[in-house]
Amino acid sequence: MSPGQWLLALAAGACAALMGAAIQRGATCTVAAVHELMDQGRGTRLRSLLEASLWVAGGLLLLRALPLPAPTLPAPYAVSRWTLLGSALLGLGAFVNRACVFGAVARLGNGEWAYLATPPGFFFGCLSVDALFRVRPDPLPGGSALFAAPLALGWAWAAFVLWRVSGPWRRRGGHPRLAWTPHAATLSIGLAFLALLLLEGSWAYTDALAELARGMAMGHGTRLGLFGCLLAGAMWGGWRAGLWKARTPRAVELLRCFSGGLLMGWGSLLIPGGNDGLILLGLPMLWPYAWVAFATMCLVIAAALWAARQVRPASIA
């Protein structure tokens, strides 16, 4: 690799590590968001997830106005019964795992080693999906409705981000203290994802595992290296917050996490798209199948939580 390529790789690794730390510190998780909404009647975490999508949408608009190479984006897909089945499996897998793919990273950042079984489960789900579901999602012709918006919205987004980022300096007289609120975390996730989009193209760790399982030549080494940086960032975030406490997993916990990952792997290829890819790319691009899939996933998680409490009225988080 040339010095320039090394610099790009280091920059991409730093962005992935920042994303991991933000996921851990912001406790970003769809299961936790639905849990909060059902138990406390508050949508703080759910709004934060949607806010991450908003940051990415604004960034994509701004990139159109800048003299930079356009990032390579995946094709959208049509809404079908496979979209609904896949998102139901994705939601059920997140419930079994007790964390979505974001939440699994956050749990690993706390030292919950049982969640090391989630990525292998996801991988084997992607590996076995064709043997169970012989389906090929139909591509959706046409571009994204997002790019029909005026370019001025991209510049307005940039000004808004600068205003948000400068908030701590303005409020604390130039001596800010970083507080990893859900809003700060989602801003960091969105900006880090945009930087990775420019440096490495469309990247989500679930996509990297899916491509590896299906034998697609998409730079496995680089993408898996970014996954390692993501996990390292999450663990650093947990250590910095004083939340790191290595927990030796029991066999039943490893089985639960592997099974949850397996279900999420099946669901992600039927939709297609994992939870992270849906939130950070599908929703911002205003693709209908992504919005349908995310909403269905949330409803399935809520239904599973409700049903579990009828059988065993204990807290499931």
Disulfide bonds with the S-S distance in Angstrom:
none
